[in-house]
Amino acid sequence: MNNRKIVITIDGYSSSGKSTLAKAISKKLQYNYVDSGAMYRSVTLFAIRKKVFNSDLWNVQNFTSLLKEINLKFKWNKKYNRTDIFLNKENIQSKIRSEKVATKVSLIAQLPEVRKKLTLIQRNIGKNRGIVIDGRDAGNYVFPKSELKIFMKGSIEIRTYRRYQDLKKRGYEVSYEEVKKNLIYRDIMDTSRNISPLKKPVDSIEIDNTFLSIEEQLNFIFQLINKRKK
């Protein structure tokens, strides 16, 4: 009975450590990991390449008609021991992490047509259970009946520090203040959009990891998982 597969959703604010946790959980349980943020970033990269943002009044209508050209797939990368995302057969895992994509992703994420397309892909991946998905609306909207819902938060300073360190490690030239400004902007965009805004699911477990190590978070979460798999 303990092998029953469940759906685990991890929602929360930008740079609150959702993907770090989701990856660790999926590895241990050998579940599929669905990085919904990477999916929205991929659509954003596609939009940038199509020069959608090159005008102040970017044409939403024109862009949504291009959505049918987008094909997204997750594939396991043996060399780096991770899941990579492919846009129309191109591995774009490293390209979607740029600050240019980060500053535009909230604009793309509020388009109903984009959310509809990506929600369908996510539900299709999760139809056989045994997945861990992280995002903004995974517990409330994509998988409202998931067995375990986690909501992550952390102070703006700790989240800025994490994101700043991550970008520096990847070789991006950014200032701490720039990163902080972008995170505050994304928080406002994520929580105030009309469609599937970021909000804590009523039946979720909240984790504030400002002062928690990844080990402490995982220990706590695996206790919750074991209860729900029984």
Secondary structure as GFF3:
##gff-version 3
##sequence-region A 1 230
A	DSSP	beta_strand	7	12	.	.	.	ID=ss1
A	DSSP	alpha_helix	18	29	.	.	.	ID=ss2
A	DSSP	beta_strand	32	35	.	.	.	ID=ss3
A	DSSP	alpha_helix	36	49	.	.	.	ID=ss4
A	DSSP	alpha_helix	60	64	.	.	.	ID=ss5
A	DSSP	three_ten_helix	67	69	.	.	.	ID=ss6
A	DSSP	beta_strand	72	77	.	.	.	ID=ss7
A	DSSP	beta_strand	82	87	.	.	.	ID=ss8
A	DSSP	beta_strand	90	91	.	.	.	ID=ss9
A	DSSP	three_ten_helix	95	97	.	.	.	ID=ss10
A	DSSP	alpha_helix	99	109	.	.	.	ID=ss11
A	DSSP	alpha_helix	112	125	.	.	.	ID=ss12
A	DSSP	beta_strand	131	135	.	.	.	ID=ss13
A	DSSP	pi_helix	138	142	.	.	.	ID=ss14
A	DSSP	beta_strand	148	153	.	.	.	ID=ss15
A	DSSP	alpha_helix	156	169	.	.	.	ID=ss16
A	DSSP	alpha_helix	176	192	.	.	.	ID=ss17
A	DSSP	beta_strand	205	208	.	.	.	ID=ss18
A	DSSP	alpha_helix	214	229	.	.	.	ID=ss19
###
